[in-house]
Every structure is written in C-alpha cells, then in structure tokens.
Amino acid sequence: MKNQDFYAKTAKLAVPIMLQNMITIGVNMADNIMVGSLGENSLSAVALANQFVNIYQCSCMGLGQGASVMTSRFWGMKNHRALKQTITLTTRICLVLGFLFTVMTLFFPGAVMNIYIHDTGVISEGIRYLRVLSFSCLLMGMSLTYSNFYRSIENARWPLISSIFAFFINIGCNYIFIFGKLGAPQLGVAGAALGTLIARIFEFIFICGYLIFLDKRIRFRIKDLFMDCRNMVKEYVQISLPVVISDTLYGFGNSVVSMVMGRIGSQFVSANSITIVTQQLSSVFVQGAAQSSSVVVGHTLGEGKQERAQEEGKLFMKMGVWMGAAACAIIIAISGPVISCYNITPETAAIAKQLMYSMGIIMLFRATNSIMTKGVLRGGGDTRFLMAADVLFLWIASIPLGYLTGVVLRLPAFWVYCFLKIDEIIKCFWCVWRFRSGKWIKKIKG
C-alpha cells in the first residue's frame, strides 16, 4: 500500500471527524461565552455540572469506540452478522447507562454538585442546569455510540452533517433561552441546558433514525435489537468492555481532578473552563487522526495484513509528534485573545494565562499519546493494556500529585496543572514502547 493511498484513506475518515469536533468546540465556546456573561458562579456551575455528565459521555465514547474496534474488523472481514451482533450488545448497554445517569442528574442534582464544590451560589445554579440537561443523557449516549458505528464502516460524513445542523440549533436556542429573546422566558443556565437538550433530540432522530430505518450498508433494524448474541458475549467482554471501563474510569478520574480544582477555589474552576475549550480547539486534528487511525488499522488487520498495520502505526505516530508541536504553538498564540472574551476578574484571567502555557507543554506529549492509545493500539485490539495505561497513571500520579501541589502546597497554577496532567506525559512514552514491542496486535475471531 503506497503512502498516498494511506493518507487518502486516513483523510477520508479524519477530515469529517475533525470538522465535527470543530463544530462541537464552537458550540462549547459559544456556550461558555454566553454563560460566562451571567457571572462566574454560572460559569463555574455549568463547568462542574458538565464534568459529571462527562463521566457518562466518556462511558458512551468508550462503549462506541470499543465496539468500533470489533465492527471495523468485522467490516474488513465482511462479516455482517457479527457486526450487527456487536451493535445490538452495545445498544443494550447504552440504554442501561443512559437510564442510570438520567436518574442521578434528574433526582439528585444537589448531591452531584456537592461532590465538586461547597459554594452554595455555584451549587444552586448547577442544580437548575442539571435538572433540564438530565433528559438529554439517553439521547446523547445513543447518538455518540451510533456515530462510531458509522465511522467504523468508513461513513464519517453522516455524523458530520448531523453536527452541522445541531450546531445552529444549539447556538440559536441557547441565545433565545439564556437571555429571553423572541418572547421566550429568560432562563439563564437552565436556558443553556434547554438549548443543549433540543440539539440532542435532533441528533438522536438524525443519527439513530437513519441507521435503524434507512441505512442500506449495515441494514440494522429494530428487530435486530432482539437477536441472539450469546456467541459474541465472550469476545465482546474481552475486546470492548476494557475500553468502556477504561474510558469510564478515565472520565471519573478527570471528574476527581475537577473536585481537586473545586477545592482550590472557584477562580481556578472558572479559569480551567476557559482553557478546556482552547485545548479542544487546538487538538481537533489529533482527535481526527486518533479516531481514524483506529478504523484504518482495524480494517487492515481485518484483511489479515499485520505488517502493513505496523507500518501504518509508525506513520500515525509521526503525525502525533508534529500535531503536538502545532497544538502547543496554537494554544500559546491564542491564549490572550481567548481570555479577553470572558467577563472574569483580573485574578481569574491571570490563572487562566498560566493554565494556557502549562496546557501547551502537555499537548506536546498528549498528541502522540492520544493517537497511540485511542487509535493505533485500540485498533489492534490491545484494549486491556490500554485500560491499565489510562487508569493506572491517572490515579497513582495525576490525582495525588495534583491534590498535593494544588490543595496542600498551594503552588502556582502552572505547576498544579502540570502535575494534574502528568499522566499524559507518562503514557506517551509507555505506549510508544508498547507499539514497538509488536504485542498490541490481537486476534478477533467473529
């Protein structure tokens, strides 16, 4: 396979994913700016509430990406029955997870917010936000997992089209309901949650409706949700479940990181919510390369071409190095203009500036790490190793060191953030070593 063919196939998958990520980031940035205009309490409340929802989002992403390891391999094998069984198992688990998180955010929003911060003003705003947002959990989970199925069969355009429409719906509804425009009530943070809910309803109809009723490639229909999948359960548990556990615990770990930030103070939380959007913006190419590399490598291994998969992995690793350097430069370059868009105190702005520089350094390592862990190694089926890598260093390094430097020692924000994200640096070197060992390629029978 010539490099030109490799890059063409990668671009076909990566470019729509990158554009979709940019649209999502655009929505998040607009949300942050609009909510930020309501004050720092509202900004902190939405940021912390979304950290809890992010645990569920990570679980669904893990569910979808873990299943796509199998579906991309089955697509390469042309084993359509096994592909359908994988979708069925994933859908059943997603429905259970969605129900659990809906119950928690709808009936116990105060308990959720108390996990992160003890500021009554922030908690009050967070409760209003979560009660409305709770109804979107199940819809978001289904849309995320089904989007991964599309990408695994080289159809990344449909999720992109959905995101484009959802972008305008979300922005428009947020503007109307947050500020009370066009005769609508002024709902503040609850309006931001309502705008998100409306966008999620559209995405669910667009993504899931097409796959179940109109798609002619997979031909997955409602009756397939009741098909016998017992022969697939063992393999699903071995390959997909570690990804779900890994991403869920990683999301939970990041939520604990947010708890640490909440203990440092609301100014740190507000500053971090600004930097998150910038980090996402600078890493859209990394995410596109990571998700596409999983599918490309999975297809190649499904065709039984292990040597070619190893060569493709090397090319993706080189991409990670260059993308990390570019992301670092972007973060530092746009830090000033981005911070100036927010209605925050000078002290919070100074903290945000330190976090931006720290984040730039972390991205030098995170780019390669993301492409290897979320892409190449995952596409090879090495999911149990990745579960250990994702969870181990976050819990034994980042969280305790972040707590020590931020809450106990009260070091400057730059160093606190470096230690909170030190797992990204460790994983970079560990996963490169794993790739070079060649042990990352696992057999999937189907």
C-alpha positions as CSV (number, residue, x, y, z in Angstrom):
1,M,0.0,0.0,0.0
2,K,1.5,3.3,-1.1
3,N,1.7,6.2,1.3
4,Q,-0.5,8.3,-1.0
5,D,-3.3,5.7,-0.6
6,F,-2.8,5.5,3.1
7,Y,-3.1,9.3,3.5
8,A,-6.1,9.4,1.2
9,K,-7.9,6.8,3.3
10,T,-7.0,8.5,6.5
11,A,-8.1,11.9,5.2
12,K,-11.5,10.5,4.1
13,L,-12.2,9.5,7.7
14,A,-10.2,12.1,9.6
15,V,-11.4,15.3,7.9
16,P,-15.1,14.8,8.7
17,I,-14.2,13.9,12.3
18,M,-12.1,17.0,12.6
19,L,-14.8,19.2,11.2
20,Q,-17.4,17.6,13.6
21,N,-15.0,18.2,16.5
22,M,-14.6,21.8,15.5
23,I,-18.3,22.3,15.4
24,T,-18.7,20.7,18.8
25,I,-15.9,23.0,20.1
26,G,-17.6,26.0,18.5
27,V,-20.8,25.1,20.4
28,N,-18.9,24.7,23.7
29,M,-17.1,28.0,23.2
30,A,-20.3,29.9,22.4
31,D,-22.0,28.3,25.4
32,N,-19.1,29.3,27.7
33,I,-19.1,32.9,26.5
34,M,-22.9,33.2,26.8
35,V,-23.0,31.6,30.2
36,G,-19.9,33.5,31.3
37,S,-21.7,36.7,30.7
38,L,-24.1,35.7,33.5
39,G,-21.2,35.8,36.0
40,E,-18.5,33.5,37.4
41,N,-21.0,31.5,39.6
42,S,-22.9,30.4,36.5
43,L,-19.7,29.7,34.5
44,S,-18.3,27.5,37.4
45,A,-21.7,25.7,37.9
46,V,-22.0,24.7,34.2
47,A,-18.4,23.7,34.1
48,L,-18.6,21.4,37.1
49,A,-22.1,20.0,36.2
50,N,-20.7,19.1,32.8
51,Q,-17.8,17.3,34.5
52,F,-20.3,14.8,35.9
53,V,-22.1,14.5,32.6
54,N,-18.6,14.0,31.0
55,I,-18.3,10.7,33.0
56,Y,-21.3,9.4,31.1
57,Q,-20.1,10.9,27.9
58,C,-16.7,9.1,28.3
59,S,-18.5,5.9,29.1
60,C,-20.5,6.2,25.9
61,M,-17.5,7.2,23.8
62,G,-15.7,4.2,25.3
63,L,-18.7,2.0,24.5
64,G,-18.8,3.2,20.9
65,Q,-15.1,3.1,20.3
66,G,-14.7,-0.3,22.0
67,A,-17.4,-1.7,19.8
68,S,-15.9,0.0,16.7
69,V,-12.7,-1.9,17.3
70,M,-14.8,-5.0,16.5
71,T,-17.1,-3.5,13.9
72,S,-14.2,-2.1,11.8
73,R,-12.5,-5.5,12.0
74,F,-15.8,-7.3,11.0
75,W,-16.3,-4.8,8.2
76,G,-12.9,-5.7,6.9
77,M,-13.8,-9.4,7.2
78,K,-17.2,-8.7,5.5
79,N,-18.9,-10.5,8.5
80,H,-22.2,-8.6,8.7
81,R,-23.9,-10.8,11.2
82,A,-21.1,-10.4,13.8
83,L,-21.2,-6.6,13.1
84,K,-24.9,-6.5,13.8
85,Q,-24.5,-8.5,17.0
86,T,-21.9,-6.0,18.2
87,I,-24.3,-3.1,17.6
88,T,-27.0,-4.9,19.4
89,L,-24.9,-5.6,22.5
90,T,-23.7,-2.0,22.5
91,T,-27.2,-0.6,22.3
92,R,-28.4,-2.7,25.2
93,I,-25.6,-1.5,27.5
94,C,-26.0,2.1,26.3
95,L,-29.7,2.1,27.3
96,V,-28.9,0.9,30.8
97,L,-26.1,3.5,31.3
98,G,-28.4,6.3,29.9
99,F,-31.2,5.4,32.3
100,L,-28.8,5.4,35.4
101,F,-27.3,8.8,34.6
102,T,-30.8,10.3,33.8
103,V,-32.0,9.2,37.2
104,M,-28.9,10.7,39.0
105,T,-29.0,14.1,37.3
106,L,-32.8,14.5,37.5
107,F,-33.4,13.4,41.0
108,F,-30.1,14.1,42.8
109,P,-28.6,17.2,41.2
110,G,-27.7,18.7,44.6
111,A,-25.7,15.7,45.6
112,V,-23.9,15.7,42.3
113,M,-22.9,19.4,42.7
114,N,-21.8,18.9,46.3
115,I,-19.2,16.4,45.1
116,Y,-17.3,19.1,43.3
117,I,-17.7,22.3,45.4
118,H,-19.3,23.7,48.5
119,D,-20.1,27.2,47.3
120,T,-23.9,27.5,47.7
121,G,-24.2,30.0,44.8
122,V,-22.5,27.7,42.4
123,I,-24.5,24.6,43.6
124,S,-27.8,26.4,43.2
125,E,-27.0,27.3,39.6
126,G,-25.7,23.8,38.9
127,I,-29.0,22.2,40.1
128,R,-31.0,24.3,37.7
129,Y,-28.7,23.3,34.9
130,L,-28.7,19.6,35.6
131,R,-32.4,19.1,36.0
132,V,-33.0,20.2,32.5
133,L,-30.0,18.6,31.0
134,S,-30.8,15.2,32.5
135,F,-33.4,14.5,29.8
136,S,-30.6,14.6,27.1
137,C,-28.4,11.9,28.7
138,L,-30.0,8.9,27.0
139,L,-30.3,10.7,23.6
140,M,-26.6,11.8,23.7
141,G,-25.4,8.2,24.5
142,M,-27.2,6.7,21.6
143,S,-26.0,9.3,19.2
144,L,-22.4,9.0,20.3
145,T,-22.2,5.2,20.0
146,Y,-24.0,5.1,16.7
147,S,-21.7,7.8,15.3
148,N,-18.8,5.5,16.0
149,F,-20.5,2.7,14.0
150,Y,-20.7,5.0,11.0
151,R,-17.0,5.8,11.2
152,S,-16.1,2.1,11.5
153,I,-17.6,1.4,8.1
154,E,-16.0,4.5,6.5
155,N,-19.0,6.7,6.7
156,A,-17.9,9.7,8.7
157,R,-20.0,12.2,6.7
158,W,-23.4,11.4,8.3
159,P,-22.3,12.3,11.8
160,L,-20.7,15.5,10.4
161,I,-24.0,16.6,8.7
162,S,-25.8,16.0,12.0
163,S,-23.4,18.1,13.9
164,I,-23.7,21.0,11.5
165,F,-27.4,21.2,11.9
166,A,-27.1,20.6,15.7
167,F,-24.6,23.5,15.9
168,F,-27.0,26.1,14.6
169,I,-29.9,24.6,16.7
170,N,-27.9,24.7,19.9
171,I,-26.5,28.2,19.4
172,G,-29.8,29.6,18.4
173,C,-31.8,28.0,21.2
174,N,-29.1,29.0,23.8
175,Y,-29.3,32.6,22.7
176,I,-33.1,32.6,22.9
177,F,-33.5,30.8,26.2
178,I,-30.5,32.1,28.2
179,F,-31.3,35.8,27.5
180,G,-35.0,35.6,26.9
181,K,-35.1,36.6,23.2
182,L,-38.1,36.4,20.8
183,G,-40.6,36.4,23.6
184,A,-39.1,33.4,25.4
185,P,-38.5,33.5,29.2
186,Q,-35.0,34.4,30.4
187,L,-33.8,31.1,31.9
188,G,-30.1,31.7,32.4
189,V,-28.2,28.5,32.9
190,A,-31.4,26.5,32.6
191,G,-31.7,28.0,29.1
192,A,-28.3,26.7,28.2
193,A,-29.3,23.2,29.3
194,L,-32.6,23.5,27.3
195,G,-30.7,24.6,24.1
196,T,-28.5,21.5,24.5
197,L,-31.5,19.2,25.0
198,I,-33.2,20.4,21.9
199,A,-30.0,19.9,19.9
200,R,-29.6,16.4,21.3
201,I,-33.2,15.5,20.3
202,F,-32.4,16.5,16.7
203,E,-29.1,14.5,16.7
204,F,-30.8,11.4,18.1
205,I,-33.5,11.5,15.3
206,F,-30.9,12.2,12.6
207,I,-28.2,9.7,13.6
208,C,-30.2,6.8,15.1
209,G,-33.2,7.1,12.8
210,Y,-31.1,6.8,9.7
211,L,-29.2,3.8,11.0
212,I,-32.3,1.9,12.0
213,F,-34.7,2.8,9.3
214,L,-32.8,4.0,6.2
215,D,-29.2,2.7,6.1
216,K,-28.5,0.1,3.3
217,R,-24.9,-0.8,4.2
218,I,-25.3,-2.4,7.6
219,R,-29.1,-2.9,7.3
220,F,-29.5,-2.8,11.1
221,R,-33.2,-2.7,12.0
222,I,-35.3,-2.7,15.2
223,K,-35.8,-6.5,15.1
224,D,-32.0,-6.9,15.3
225,L,-32.1,-5.4,18.8
226,F,-33.7,-8.8,19.9
227,M,-31.3,-11.1,18.1
228,D,-29.3,-13.8,19.9
229,C,-25.8,-12.6,20.7
230,R,-24.7,-15.2,23.2
231,N,-21.9,-16.4,20.9
232,M,-20.5,-12.9,20.8
233,V,-20.6,-12.0,24.5
234,K,-17.2,-13.5,25.5
235,E,-15.3,-11.7,22.7
236,Y,-17.2,-8.5,23.4
237,V,-16.2,-8.6,27.0
238,Q,-12.6,-9.3,26.1
239,I,-12.3,-6.5,23.5
240,S,-14.9,-3.9,24.0
241,L,-15.5,-3.9,27.8
242,P,-12.0,-2.9,28.7
243,V,-12.4,0.2,26.6
244,V,-15.7,1.1,28.4
245,I,-14.1,0.5,31.8
246,S,-11.0,2.5,30.7
247,D,-12.9,5.5,29.4
248,T,-15.4,5.5,32.3
249,L,-12.7,5.4,34.9
250,Y,-10.7,7.9,33.0
251,G,-13.8,10.2,32.8
252,F,-14.4,9.6,36.5
253,G,-10.7,10.4,37.2
254,N,-11.0,13.6,35.3
255,S,-14.0,14.4,37.4
256,V,-11.9,13.8,40.5
257,V,-9.4,16.2,39.0
258,S,-12.3,18.7,38.8
259,M,-13.0,18.1,42.5
260,V,-9.4,19.0,43.3
261,M,-9.9,22.2,41.3
262,G,-13.1,22.9,43.2
263,R,-11.1,22.6,46.5
264,I,-8.5,25.0,45.2
265,G,-11.2,27.6,44.5
266,S,-14.0,28.9,42.1
267,Q,-11.5,31.1,40.3
268,F,-9.4,28.1,39.4
269,V,-12.5,26.3,38.2
270,S,-13.6,29.3,36.0
271,A,-10.1,29.7,34.6
272,N,-9.9,26.0,33.7
273,S,-13.3,26.1,32.0
274,I,-11.9,28.7,29.6
275,T,-8.7,26.6,28.9
276,I,-10.8,23.4,28.2
277,V,-12.3,25.0,25.1
278,T,-8.9,26.2,23.9
279,Q,-7.4,22.7,24.5
280,Q,-10.2,21.1,22.4
281,L,-9.7,23.7,19.6
282,S,-6.0,23.0,19.4
283,S,-6.4,19.2,19.4
284,V,-9.1,18.7,16.7
285,F,-6.6,17.4,14.3
286,V,-5.2,15.0,16.9
287,Q,-8.7,13.6,17.7
288,G,-9.5,13.2,14.0
289,A,-6.2,11.3,13.4
290,A,-6.7,9.2,16.6
291,Q,-10.3,8.1,15.7
292,S,-9.4,7.5,12.0
293,S,-6.3,5.5,12.9
294,S,-8.3,3.1,14.9
295,V,-10.6,2.4,11.9
296,V,-7.8,2.3,9.3
297,V,-5.7,-0.1,11.4
298,G,-8.7,-2.2,12.2
299,H,-9.6,-2.6,8.6
300,T,-6.1,-3.5,7.7
301,L,-5.9,-6.2,10.4
302,G,-9.4,-7.4,9.3
303,E,-7.8,-8.1,5.9
304,G,-5.1,-10.1,7.6
305,K,-2.2,-7.7,6.8
306,Q,-0.3,-7.3,10.0
307,E,3.0,-5.9,8.6
308,R,1.1,-3.1,6.8
309,A,-0.7,-2.3,10.1
310,Q,2.6,-1.9,11.8
311,E,3.8,0.5,9.0
312,E,0.6,2.4,9.3
313,G,1.1,2.7,13.0
314,K,4.5,4.3,12.5
315,L,3.1,6.9,10.2
316,F,0.3,7.8,12.7
317,M,2.9,8.1,15.5
318,K,4.9,10.6,13.4
319,M,1.7,12.5,12.8
320,G,1.3,12.7,16.6
321,V,4.7,14.4,17.1
322,W,4.1,17.1,14.5
323,M,0.5,17.7,15.7
324,G,1.7,18.1,19.3
325,A,4.1,20.8,18.3
326,A,1.4,22.6,16.3
327,A,-1.1,22.4,19.1
328,C,1.4,23.8,21.6
329,A,2.0,26.8,19.3
330,I,-1.7,27.4,18.8
331,I,-2.5,27.4,22.5
332,I,0.2,29.9,23.3
333,A,-0.7,32.1,20.3
334,I,-4.5,32.4,21.0
335,S,-4.4,32.4,24.9
336,G,-4.6,36.2,25.2
337,P,-7.5,36.8,22.7
338,V,-9.5,33.9,24.1
339,I,-9.2,35.0,27.8
340,S,-10.2,38.6,26.8
341,C,-13.6,37.2,25.5
342,Y,-14.8,36.4,29.1
343,N,-16.3,38.5,31.8
344,I,-13.9,37.5,34.6
345,T,-11.8,39.1,37.3
346,P,-8.1,40.0,36.6
347,E,-7.1,37.3,39.2
348,T,-9.0,34.6,37.2
349,A,-7.5,35.9,33.9
350,A,-4.0,35.6,35.4
351,I,-4.7,32.0,36.5
352,A,-6.1,31.2,33.0
353,K,-2.9,32.5,31.4
354,Q,-0.8,30.2,33.5
355,L,-3.0,27.2,32.7
356,M,-2.7,28.0,28.9
357,Y,1.1,27.8,29.0
358,S,1.0,24.6,31.1
359,M,-1.5,23.1,28.7
360,G,0.7,23.9,25.7
361,I,3.5,21.9,27.2
362,I,1.2,19.0,28.0
363,M,0.0,18.9,24.4
364,L,3.5,18.2,23.1
365,F,3.0,14.7,24.7
366,R,-0.7,14.3,24.6
367,A,-0.9,14.3,20.8
368,T,1.2,11.2,20.4
369,N,-0.3,9.6,23.4
370,S,-3.9,10.1,22.1
371,I,-3.1,8.8,18.6
372,M,-1.5,5.7,20.1
373,T,-4.0,4.9,22.9
374,K,-7.3,6.0,21.3
375,G,-6.2,5.0,17.8
376,V,-3.5,2.6,16.8
377,L,-3.3,0.3,19.8
378,R,-7.0,0.3,20.2
379,G,-7.5,-0.6,16.6
380,G,-5.1,-3.5,17.2
381,G,-7.4,-4.8,19.9
382,D,-4.9,-4.2,22.7
383,T,-7.7,-2.8,24.9
384,R,-6.8,-4.5,28.2
385,F,-3.3,-2.9,28.1
386,L,-4.8,0.5,27.3
387,M,-7.3,0.1,30.2
388,A,-4.3,-0.3,32.6
389,A,-2.4,2.7,31.0
390,D,-5.4,5.0,31.1
391,V,-6.4,4.2,34.7
392,L,-3.1,3.5,36.4
393,F,-1.2,6.7,35.9
394,L,-4.2,8.9,36.4
395,W,-4.9,7.5,39.8
396,I,-1.4,6.9,41.1
397,A,0.2,10.0,39.7
398,S,-2.0,12.8,38.4
399,I,-4.7,12.9,41.2
400,P,-2.4,12.6,44.3
401,L,0.2,14.9,42.9
402,G,-2.4,17.4,41.7
403,Y,-4.0,17.4,45.2
404,L,-0.6,17.8,46.9
405,T,0.5,20.7,44.8
406,G,-2.8,22.5,44.5
407,V,-4.6,22.0,47.8
408,V,-1.8,21.3,50.3
409,L,1.3,23.2,48.9
410,R,-0.7,25.9,47.0
411,L,1.8,26.1,44.2
412,P,1.3,28.4,41.2
413,A,-1.4,27.4,38.8
414,F,1.1,26.5,36.1
415,W,2.7,23.7,38.2
416,V,-0.6,22.5,39.6
417,Y,-1.9,21.9,36.1
418,C,1.3,20.2,35.0
419,F,1.0,17.7,37.8
420,L,-2.7,17.2,37.3
421,K,-2.0,16.1,33.7
422,I,1.3,14.3,34.3
423,D,-0.3,11.0,33.3
424,E,-0.3,12.3,29.7
425,I,3.5,12.5,29.6
426,I,4.0,9.1,31.2
427,K,1.5,7.4,28.9
428,C,3.2,8.9,25.8
429,F,6.5,7.0,26.5
430,W,4.8,3.9,27.8
431,C,2.5,3.4,24.7
432,V,5.3,4.1,22.2
433,W,7.3,1.3,23.9
434,R,4.2,-1.0,23.7
435,F,3.8,-0.3,20.0
436,R,7.4,-1.1,19.2
437,S,7.1,-4.4,21.1
438,G,4.6,-5.6,18.5
439,K,2.4,-7.2,21.2
440,W,-0.5,-4.8,20.5
441,I,-2.0,-6.8,17.6
442,K,-4.7,-9.2,19.0
443,K,-6.8,-11.7,17.1
444,I,-10.6,-11.2,16.8
445,K,-12.5,-14.3,15.5
446,G,-16.0,-13.0,15.0
